[in-house]
Amino acid sequence: MATVNLLTTSNLSRSFGGIKAVHDVSFELSRGEIRALIGPNGAGKTTFVGLLCGRIGADSGKVFFDGEEITRLPVHQRIAKGIGYTFQITSIFSKLTLHENVSLAVHRCQDVKSSEIDERIDSALEGVGLLDRAQQIAGDMSYGHQRLLEIAMGLAQKPKLLILDEPTQGLAQSEITGFNALLKSITEQTTILLIEHNMDVVMEIADQITVMNFGEILAQGTPEEIHANQDVQAAYLGKIDA
């Protein structure tokens, strides 16, 4: 059976002041996949994700999602079509409770019924291990728990694609273990694209890895193939191992 792509880009490019942050990137992401996006700092990963989410406009090229071109759609329309994302820096409402934060995320969804809201909130918080903290003020939690709350906000929208930027940053090892299990458990409903520097996480959970360098795709393959790739070792993995 042929693989069905949920997301594709065709010759996608974006420059800033003459610097090619993303250059001529053609990319395919299959439904139900966990894809890791890795590369050195400045490789273009966050810019590329911004182009997918709609936070950054493309200079040229196209983005297709679920069979439809979305290249020029604004952020809120991409969210409505099923693209959820979390930022590298936490984006929560610190003076609200966890329940209220996730509630706001749920209300972004156009098709949610009022009778489903509380169930979605509880399910998302339970998934990241924070249900017992639902009435706690978000700003009173540790940074790691705030990261988990932001992931819950993404999950509560039940996206077709969830994009995570450095999701394990600030998490304790026990939380990372739970995070890995969570992502593996939701791939029947949600495709995952994550930018991640923790190579233990990448190698454990990713089905495929895309490596970027200087705004272009350097290599793609399974964790085993990427680990054995000499170009990747020279550009990225060798720097981590050193």
NUBAMAR-784273 format. One record per residue (C-alpha): residue number from 1; residue in three letters; x, y, z. Coordinates in steps of 0.25 Angstrom, whole numbers. Example, Ala and Ser with C-alpha at 12.3 -4.5 7.8 and 13.67 -1.06 7.14 Angstrom:
    i   aa     px     py     pz
    1  ALA     49    -18     31
    2  SER     55     -4     29
END
This chain:
    i   aa     px     py     pz
    1  MET      0      0      0
    2  ALA      5     14     -4
    3  THR     10     23      7
    4  VAL      0     35      9
    5  ASN      7     48     12
    6  LEU      0     58     22
    7  LEU     10     69     19
    8  THR     19     73      7
    9  THR     27     85      3
   10  SER     32     88    -10
   11  ASN     44     97    -12
   12  LEU     41    105      0
   13  SER     50    117      3
   14  ARG     52    128     12
   15  SER     63    138     14
   16  PHE     66    149     24
   17  GLY     75    161     20
   18  GLY     81    152      9
   19  ILE     83    140     18
   20  LYS     77    128     13
   21  ALA     70    122     25
   22  VAL     62    112     17
   23  HIS     66    109      3
   24  ASP     59    101     -7
   25  VAL     54     90      3
   26  SER     45     79     -2
   27  PHE     40     71      9
   28  GLU     30     60     12
   29  LEU     23     55     25
   30  SER     15     42     25
   31  ARG      2     41     33
   32  GLY      4     34     47
   33  GLU     19     37     47
   34  ILE     28     42     57
   35  ARG     38     51     50
   36  ALA     50     58     57
   37  LEU     56     70     51
   38  ILE     71     72     55
   39  GLY     83     80     52
   40  PRO     93     90     57
   41  ASN     88    104     63
   42  GLY     85    113     51
   43  ALA     82    101     42
   44  GLY     68    107     39
   45  LYS     60     97     47
   46  THR     51    107     54
   47  THR     50    116     42
   48  PHE     45    104     34
   49  VAL     35    100     45
   50  GLY     30    115     45
   51  LEU     27    114     30
   52  LEU     19    101     32
   53  CYS     11    108     44
   54  GLY      9    121     36
   55  ARG     17    129     46
   56  ILE     26    133     35
   57  GLY     23    135     21
   58  ALA     30    128      9
   59  ASP     38    136     -1
   60  SER     36    124    -11
   61  GLY     31    110    -11
   62  LYS     19    103     -6
   63  VAL     13     96      6
   64  PHE      2     85      5
   65  PHE     -6     80     16
   66  ASP    -16     68     16
   67  GLY    -17     70      1
   68  GLU    -19     85      0
   69  GLU     -9     96     -2
   70  ILE     -8    105     10
   71  THR      5    113      6
   72  ARG     -2    127      8
   73  LEU    -12    123     19
   74  PRO    -11    131     33
   75  VAL     -8    123     46
   76  HIS    -22    122     51
   77  GLN    -27    116     38
   78  ARG    -16    106     39
   79  ILE    -19    103     53
   80  ALA    -34    101     49
   81  LYS    -29     91     38
   82  GLY    -22     82     48
   83  ILE     -8     88     50
   84  GLY     -4     90     65
   85  TYR      9     94     70
   86  THR     17     98     83
   87  PHE     28    108     83
   88  GLN     43    107     88
   89  ILE     40    117     99
   90  THR     27    114    107
   91  SER     15    121    103
   92  ILE      5    119    114
   93  PHE     -4    129    122
   94  SER      3    129    135
   95  LYS     -8    135    143
   96  LEU    -18    125    139
   97  THR    -20    111    144
   98  LEU    -16     99    136
   99  HIS    -30     96    133
  100  GLU    -33    110    128
  101  ASN    -20    109    120
  102  VAL    -25     97    113
  103  SER    -39    102    112
  104  LEU    -34    114    104
  105  ALA    -27    104     94
  106  VAL    -39     96     92
  107  HIS    -48    108     89
  108  ARG    -39    110     77
  109  CYS    -45     98     71
  110  GLN    -57    102     62
  111  ASP    -63     88     62
  112  VAL    -63     85     77
  113  LYS    -76     83     84
  114  SER    -78     89     98
  115  SER    -81     76    104
  116  GLU    -68     71    100
  117  ILE    -59     82    105
  118  ASP    -57     77    120
  119  GLU    -54     63    114
  120  ARG    -44     69    105
  121  ILE    -37     77    116
  122  ASP    -36     65    126
  123  SER    -31     56    115
  124  ALA    -20     65    111
  125  LEU    -16     68    125
  126  GLU    -16     53    129
  127  GLY     -8     50    116
  128  VAL      4     59    121
  129  GLY      2     55    136
  130  LEU     -4     68    141
  131  LEU    -18     65    143
  132  ASP    -16     65    158
  133  ARG    -11     80    157
  134  ALA    -23     85    148
  135  GLN    -26     96    158
  136  GLN    -12    100    160
  137  ILE     -7    114    155
  138  ALA      1    111    143
  139  GLY     12    122    147
  140  ASP     14    115    160
  141  MET     19    102    153
  142  SER     33     98    150
  143  TYR     38    101    136
  144  GLY     38     86    132
  145  HIS     23     85    136
  146  GLN     20     98    128
  147  ARG     26     91    116
  148  LEU     17     79    119
  149  LEU      5     88    120
  150  GLU      8     94    107
  151  ILE      8     80    100
  152  ALA     -5     78    107
  153  MET    -11     90    101
  154  GLY     -6     85     87
  155  LEU    -12     71     89
  156  ALA    -25     77     94
  157  GLN    -28     83     80
  158  LYS    -27     68     74
  159  PRO    -18     73     63
  160  LYS    -15     64     51
  161  LEU     -1     69     52
  162  LEU      6     74     65
  163  ILE     19     81     63
  164  LEU     28     82     76
  165  ASP     40     91     77
  166  GLU     50     86     87
  167  PRO     39     79     95
  168  THR     48     72    105
  169  GLN     56     85    109
  170  GLY     55     86    124
  171  LEU     49     73    127
  172  ALA     54     63    137
  173  GLN     58     49    132
  174  SER     46     43    138
  175  GLU     37     53    131
  176  ILE     45     51    118
  177  THR     42     36    119
  178  GLY     27     39    121
  179  PHE     28     49    109
  180  ASN     33     38    100
  181  ALA     22     28    104
  182  LEU     12     39    101
  183  LEU     16     42     87
  184  LYS     17     27     84
  185  SER      3     26     89
  186  ILE     -4     37     80
  187  THR      2     34     66
  188  GLU    -11     27     62
  189  GLN    -18     40     64
  190  THR     -7     50     62
  191  THR      5     52     53
  192  ILE     17     57     60
  193  LEU     28     67     56
  194  LEU     38     71     66
  195  ILE     51     79     67
  196  GLU     59     73     77
  197  HIS     74     73     82
  198  ASN     73     62     92
  199  MET     78     51     83
  200  ASP     74     40     93
  201  VAL     60     44     91
  202  VAL     61     45     76
  203  MET     68     32     74
  204  GLU     57     25     83
  205  ILE     44     31     77
  206  ALA     46     36     63
  207  ASP     42     27     51
  208  GLN     50     36     42
  209  ILE     60     47     44
  210  THR     62     59     35
  211  VAL     75     67     37
  212  MET     76     81     33
  213  ASN     89     89     31
  214  PHE     91    103     25
  215  GLY     76    104     22
  216  GLU     76     91     13
  217  ILE     73     77     16
  218  LEU     86     69     18
  219  ALA     80     55     20
  220  GLN     68     47     23
  221  GLY     66     33     28
  222  THR     64     24     40
  223  PRO     71     27     53
  224  GLU     81     16     49
  225  GLU     83     21     36
  226  ILE     85     35     41
  227  HIS     95     31     52
  228  ALA    103     24     42
  229  ASN    103     35     32
  230  GLN    117     41     31
  231  ASP    112     55     26
  232  VAL    103     56     38
  233  GLN    114     52     47
  234  ALA    123     63     42
  235  ALA    112     74     42
  236  TYR    105     70     55
  237  LEU    106     57     62
  238  GLY    121     58     64
  239  LYS    119     72     71
  240  ILE    110     66     81
  241  ASP    118     53     83
  242  ALA    131     62     85
END
